Amino acid sequence: MRFGAAVLRSYQSRFAVEEVILNAGPADGEVLVRIAGCGMCRTDLAVRRSAGHSPLPAVLGHEGAGVVVETGGPDTGLSVGDHIVLSFDSCGRCRNCMGAAPAYCDSFASLNLFGGRKEKSARFTDAAGDELAPRWFGQSSFAEYAMVPARNAVRVDPSLPIELLGPLGCGFLTGAGAVFNSFGVRPGDTIVVFGAGAVGLAAVMAATAAGAVAVAVDRHPERLALAERFRAIPLHAASADLPDRIQRLTDGGAQYALDTTGSAQLINDALRALRPTGHLGLVARLHTTLPLEPGALDRGRRISHICEGDAVPGLLIPRLTGLWQTGRFPFDQLIRTYPLADINEAERDCDAGRVVKPVLVPEGSGR
């Protein structure tokens, strides 16, 4: 089977949309999906900084959504024509997977980042027959089609705009999941979100949907304006006495804080802004050491890393689409669509902060 895909051939090169070849149909437990849209996530772009750890050349993309066109075996739980959102891969067998924590799968890094599912022969090649690294996050969905484990897929209502739903599988899942799952935010709680990008704004929307008071901290006025549209209190990251201001806005300190920036300074500000017993969650990967100020974790304050919003995708994604249908999680307002052929323009706009969440739409994939 031949189709178009965006191939990244080196850590310095641009994406090249070219013909690729799938050399076999779905095996047992797999489905072939016609991609309707795929979000561009910072994790896709971070491959350029991975120091050779992620194999190239590869087809990236891990926020795909589309329609099942073929199933492998009778046990996928899916049928041809089903509309599905794709999420991260997991083994389904380790202690964490069995304990409803698939984001902490023992094989998460191998399966999602480093091509851990080995093939007996090359199933995915370029037009010259050279092998491409398969299954980025079990998907490789910067493409017209993707072959995925059925476990990655979540069936959704076919009346929903399938081309826009892909980011619910990672970026929006992470922000909303941090609020609903990691923190268990309740009405009247207070939360401060550092970084009003895709993950941070999803957290803001989830917090207000849960009835919490949200404060959004960012350096970009247009991002703060978006946060305010979603009923958060906007606060510039360069504000003097930032933790004190947050404490005043949250009546003595926030119960929860979510950092999406990876900035050591903002992480310490977040800890100082917490009330006693407050919880700070980190979703960005730290690239430097994190010196904590004296007393930062006194009086029951705690800090944890959150992966994929502690989510079971099959539970959280339907919850988010339900909230969207009632106007309480308007994630579509963060999206700008681009033809797959314009993937490099989408990357430039994403890097420059001109768009919150790019979604790539393959040619001919309209509803």
C-alpha positions as CSV (number, residue, x, y, z in Angstrom):
1,M,0.0,0.0,0.0
2,R,1.4,3.4,-1.0
3,F,0.4,6.7,0.6
4,G,1.8,10.1,1.5
5,A,3.6,10.8,4.8
6,A,5.9,13.5,6.3
7,V,9.3,12.0,6.7
8,L,12.0,13.4,9.0
9,R,15.4,12.2,7.6
10,S,17.8,13.9,9.9
11,Y,17.8,15.9,13.1
12,Q,18.6,19.1,11.2
13,S,16.4,18.6,8.1
14,R,12.9,19.8,7.4
15,F,10.0,17.4,7.0
16,A,9.6,16.0,3.5
17,V,6.2,14.8,2.3
18,E,6.8,11.8,0.2
19,E,5.4,8.5,-0.9
20,V,5.9,5.7,1.7
21,I,5.0,2.0,1.4
22,L,3.2,-0.2,3.9
23,N,4.3,-3.7,3.1
24,A,1.8,-5.7,5.1
25,G,-1.8,-5.4,6.3
26,P,-2.7,-5.4,10.0
27,A,-1.6,-8.2,12.2
28,D,-3.7,-9.6,15.0
29,G,-4.7,-6.8,17.3
30,E,-3.9,-4.0,14.8
31,V,-6.1,-1.7,12.8
32,L,-5.3,0.3,9.7
33,V,-6.6,3.9,10.0
34,R,-7.2,6.6,7.4
35,I,-5.9,9.7,9.2
36,A,-8.4,12.6,9.2
37,G,-6.1,15.0,11.2
38,C,-3.1,14.8,13.4
39,G,-2.0,17.4,16.0
40,M,1.6,18.6,16.2
41,C,3.0,18.3,19.7
42,R,6.2,19.7,21.2
43,T,7.3,16.1,21.7
44,D,7.3,15.6,17.9
45,L,9.5,18.6,17.5
46,A,11.8,17.7,20.4
47,V,13.1,14.8,18.4
48,R,15.5,17.3,16.8
49,R,17.1,17.7,20.3
50,S,17.1,14.0,21.1
51,A,20.9,13.5,20.6
52,G,20.3,10.6,18.3
53,H,18.2,8.6,20.7
54,S,15.1,8.5,18.5
55,P,15.7,6.5,15.3
56,L,15.6,8.3,11.9
57,P,14.5,8.5,9.2
58,A,11.0,8.3,10.7
59,V,7.4,9.3,10.3
60,L,6.4,11.1,13.5
61,G,3.0,12.3,14.7
62,H,1.2,11.0,17.8
63,E,-2.0,12.9,18.0
64,G,-3.9,11.2,15.2
65,A,-7.5,10.6,14.6
66,G,-9.4,9.0,11.8
67,V,-11.5,6.1,10.5
68,V,-10.8,2.4,10.6
69,V,-10.4,0.9,7.1
70,E,-9.1,-2.6,8.0
71,T,-8.8,-4.7,11.1
72,G,-6.5,-7.5,11.9
73,G,-8.1,-10.5,13.6
74,P,-11.5,-10.7,15.4
75,D,-10.3,-9.3,18.8
76,T,-9.5,-5.7,18.1
77,G,-12.9,-4.5,19.5
78,L,-13.2,-2.2,16.5
79,S,-14.9,-2.4,13.1
80,V,-14.3,-0.9,9.7
81,G,-15.9,2.6,9.7
82,D,-15.3,3.3,13.4
83,H,-14.1,6.8,14.2
84,I,-11.2,6.7,16.6
85,V,-8.8,8.9,18.4
86,L,-5.2,7.5,18.8
87,S,-3.2,7.8,22.0
88,F,0.1,6.5,23.4
89,D,1.2,2.9,23.2
90,S,1.6,0.6,26.2
91,C,2.3,-3.1,26.8
92,G,-0.9,-3.8,28.6
93,R,0.8,-6.5,30.7
94,C,3.1,-4.8,33.2
95,R,2.1,-4.0,36.8
96,N,1.3,-0.3,36.0
97,C,-0.7,-1.1,32.9
98,M,-2.7,-3.7,34.9
99,G,-3.2,-1.1,37.6
100,A,-4.8,1.4,35.2
101,A,-1.7,3.5,34.9
102,P,-0.6,2.9,31.2
103,A,1.3,6.1,31.0
104,Y,3.8,4.6,33.4
105,C,4.1,1.4,31.5
106,D,7.5,-0.4,32.0
107,S,8.0,-0.2,28.3
108,F,6.7,3.3,27.7
109,A,10.0,4.9,26.4
110,S,10.8,1.9,24.2
111,L,7.4,1.6,22.7
112,N,6.7,5.3,22.1
113,L,10.0,6.9,21.5
114,F,12.6,4.3,20.4
115,G,10.7,2.0,18.1
116,G,10.4,-0.8,20.6
117,R,8.0,-3.0,18.6
118,K,10.5,-5.0,16.5
119,E,9.3,-6.4,13.1
120,K,10.6,-9.6,11.5
121,S,10.9,-7.6,8.2
122,A,10.5,-4.0,7.2
123,R,6.8,-3.2,7.1
124,F,7.2,0.5,6.5
125,T,9.6,1.8,3.8
126,D,10.2,4.7,1.6
127,A,9.8,4.6,-2.2
128,A,13.4,3.4,-2.6
129,G,12.7,0.4,-0.3
130,D,14.7,1.8,2.6
131,E,13.2,1.1,6.1
132,L,11.6,3.9,8.0
133,A,11.5,3.9,11.8
134,P,7.9,2.6,12.6
135,R,5.3,3.3,15.2
136,W,6.2,6.6,16.8
137,F,4.0,6.4,19.8
138,G,2.4,3.4,18.2
139,Q,1.1,5.7,15.4
140,S,3.4,7.6,13.1
141,S,0.4,9.6,12.1
142,F,1.9,12.5,10.1
143,A,0.6,10.5,7.2
144,E,-2.5,9.6,5.2
145,Y,-2.7,6.2,6.9
146,A,-1.4,4.7,10.1
147,M,-1.1,1.1,11.4
148,V,-1.8,1.0,15.1
149,P,-2.4,-1.4,17.9
150,A,-6.1,-1.4,18.7
151,R,-5.1,-0.7,22.3
152,N,-4.0,2.8,21.2
153,A,-7.4,3.6,19.8
154,V,-10.5,5.1,21.4
155,R,-13.8,4.9,19.6
156,V,-15.7,8.2,19.4
157,D,-19.1,9.5,18.3
158,P,-19.1,9.7,14.5
159,S,-21.0,13.0,14.6
160,L,-17.9,14.7,16.2
161,P,-15.4,16.6,14.0
162,I,-12.9,13.7,13.7
163,E,-10.3,15.9,12.0
164,L,-10.0,18.0,15.1
165,L,-10.0,15.3,17.8
166,G,-6.4,14.0,17.6
167,P,-4.9,16.4,20.2
168,L,-7.3,14.8,22.8
169,G,-4.9,11.8,22.6
170,C,-1.9,13.6,24.1
171,G,-1.6,17.4,24.6
172,F,-5.1,18.1,25.7
173,L,-5.3,14.8,27.5
174,T,-2.2,15.7,29.5
175,G,-3.5,19.1,30.7
176,A,-7.1,18.0,31.4
177,G,-5.9,14.7,33.0
178,A,-3.6,16.5,35.4
179,V,-6.6,18.5,36.7
180,F,-9.1,15.6,36.8
181,N,-6.9,12.6,37.6
182,S,-3.6,13.8,39.2
183,F,-5.1,16.5,41.3
184,G,-8.7,15.5,41.5
185,V,-9.8,19.2,41.4
186,R,-13.2,19.9,43.0
187,P,-15.5,22.9,43.0
188,G,-14.0,25.8,44.9
189,D,-10.4,24.6,44.7
190,T,-7.7,26.9,43.4
191,I,-5.1,26.1,40.8
192,V,-2.4,28.1,39.1
193,V,-1.2,27.0,35.6
194,F,2.3,28.1,34.5
195,G,2.5,28.2,30.7
196,A,-0.6,28.9,28.6
197,G,0.2,26.6,25.7
198,A,-1.8,23.7,24.5
199,V,-1.3,21.6,27.7
200,G,-1.7,24.6,30.0
201,L,-4.9,26.0,28.4
202,A,-6.4,22.5,28.4
203,A,-5.7,22.4,32.1
204,V,-7.4,25.9,32.5
205,M,-10.5,24.7,30.6
206,A,-10.7,21.5,32.7
207,A,-10.3,23.4,35.9
208,T,-13.1,25.8,35.1
209,A,-15.2,22.9,34.0
210,A,-14.6,21.4,37.4
211,G,-15.7,24.6,39.2
212,A,-12.3,25.6,40.3
213,V,-10.7,29.1,40.4
214,A,-7.8,29.1,37.9
215,V,-4.9,31.5,37.5
216,A,-2.9,31.4,34.3
217,V,0.7,32.6,34.2
218,D,2.5,33.3,30.8
219,R,4.8,35.8,29.2
220,H,2.7,36.3,26.0
221,P,-0.3,38.7,26.2
222,E,-2.2,36.8,23.5
223,R,-2.0,33.6,25.4
224,L,-3.1,35.3,28.6
225,A,-6.1,36.7,26.6
226,L,-7.0,33.1,25.6
227,A,-6.8,32.0,29.2
228,E,-9.0,34.9,30.3
229,R,-11.5,33.8,27.6
230,F,-11.6,30.4,29.4
231,R,-12.4,32.2,32.7
232,A,-8.9,32.1,34.2
233,I,-7.3,35.0,36.0
234,P,-4.4,36.1,33.7
235,L,-1.0,37.0,35.3
236,H,2.1,37.9,33.5
237,A,5.1,35.7,34.3
238,A,7.4,38.8,34.8
239,S,5.1,40.3,37.4
240,A,6.9,41.5,40.5
241,D,6.4,39.3,43.6
242,L,4.7,36.7,41.5
243,P,4.1,34.1,44.3
244,D,2.8,36.8,46.6
245,R,0.3,38.0,44.0
246,I,-0.9,34.4,43.4
247,Q,-1.3,33.9,47.1
248,R,-3.5,37.0,47.3
249,L,-5.5,36.0,44.3
250,T,-6.1,32.5,45.7
251,D,-6.9,33.5,49.3
252,G,-3.7,32.4,50.9
253,G,-2.2,30.2,48.2
254,A,-3.2,27.7,45.5
255,Q,-4.1,24.2,46.4
256,Y,-2.7,23.0,43.1
257,A,-0.1,24.2,40.6
258,L,0.8,22.8,37.2
259,D,4.0,23.8,35.5
260,T,4.3,23.2,31.7
261,T,7.4,25.3,31.2
262,G,10.3,23.4,32.8
263,S,11.7,26.7,34.1
264,A,13.5,26.2,37.5
265,Q,12.6,29.8,38.5
266,L,8.9,29.3,37.7
267,I,8.8,25.9,39.5
268,N,10.2,27.6,42.6
269,D,7.6,30.4,42.2
270,A,4.9,27.8,42.0
271,L,6.0,26.1,45.2
272,R,6.1,29.4,47.0
273,A,2.5,30.1,45.7
274,L,1.1,26.9,47.2
275,R,-0.9,26.8,50.4
276,P,0.2,24.2,53.0
277,T,-0.5,20.6,51.7
278,G,-0.5,22.1,48.2
279,H,0.6,19.9,45.2
280,L,2.7,21.0,42.3
281,G,2.7,18.8,39.2
282,L,5.3,19.0,36.4
283,V,4.6,17.9,32.9
284,A,7.6,19.4,31.0
285,R,10.8,17.4,31.0
286,L,13.6,19.1,32.9
287,H,16.9,19.6,31.0
288,T,18.8,21.1,34.0
289,T,19.1,20.3,37.7
290,L,16.3,21.7,39.8
291,P,17.6,23.5,42.9
292,L,14.8,24.0,45.4
293,E,14.7,27.0,47.7
294,P,14.9,26.3,51.5
295,G,11.5,25.4,52.9
296,A,10.0,24.8,49.4
297,L,8.4,21.5,50.5
298,D,7.7,22.4,54.1
299,R,4.2,22.0,55.7
300,G,3.0,19.2,53.5
301,R,3.7,20.7,50.1
302,R,4.7,18.1,47.5
303,I,5.9,17.9,43.9
304,S,5.4,15.1,41.3
305,H,5.9,14.5,37.7
306,I,2.8,13.8,35.6
307,C,2.9,11.8,32.4
308,E,0.0,11.9,30.0
309,G,-2.3,13.3,32.7
310,D,-2.3,10.0,34.6
311,A,-5.0,9.1,32.1
312,V,-6.6,5.9,30.9
313,P,-7.4,7.3,27.4
314,G,-10.4,5.1,26.9
315,L,-12.0,6.8,29.9
316,L,-10.8,10.4,29.7
317,I,-11.2,11.0,25.9
318,P,-15.0,10.3,26.0
319,R,-15.2,12.6,29.0
320,L,-13.5,15.4,27.2
321,T,-15.7,15.0,24.0
322,G,-18.7,15.1,26.2
323,L,-17.6,18.3,27.9
324,W,-16.9,19.8,24.4
325,Q,-20.4,18.9,23.3
326,T,-21.8,20.9,26.2
327,G,-19.5,23.9,25.6
328,R,-17.4,23.3,28.7
329,F,-14.1,22.2,27.1
330,P,-13.8,24.3,23.9
331,F,-10.5,22.8,22.7
332,D,-11.3,23.6,19.1
333,Q,-10.7,27.3,19.8
334,L,-7.0,26.4,20.2
335,I,-6.6,24.7,16.9
336,R,-5.5,25.9,13.5
337,T,-5.5,23.4,10.6
338,Y,-2.9,23.0,8.0
339,P,-2.6,20.7,4.9
340,L,-0.2,17.9,5.6
341,A,1.9,19.3,2.8
342,D,2.4,22.5,4.9
343,I,3.9,20.7,7.8
344,N,7.1,22.8,7.9
345,E,5.0,26.0,8.0
346,A,3.0,24.5,10.9
347,E,6.3,23.8,12.7
348,R,7.6,27.3,12.2
349,D,4.3,28.8,13.5
350,C,4.4,26.5,16.5
351,D,8.0,27.4,17.3
352,A,7.2,31.1,17.0
353,G,4.1,30.9,19.2
354,R,1.8,32.0,16.4
355,V,-0.5,29.0,16.9
356,V,-1.4,27.0,20.0
357,K,-2.2,23.7,18.4
358,P,-1.5,23.0,14.8
359,V,-3.5,20.1,13.3
360,L,-2.3,18.6,10.0
361,V,-5.0,17.4,7.6
362,P,-4.0,15.0,4.8
363,E,-5.3,15.8,1.4
364,G,-8.6,14.2,0.7
365,S,-9.4,13.4,4.3
366,G,-12.4,15.7,4.7
367,R,-15.5,14.4,6.4
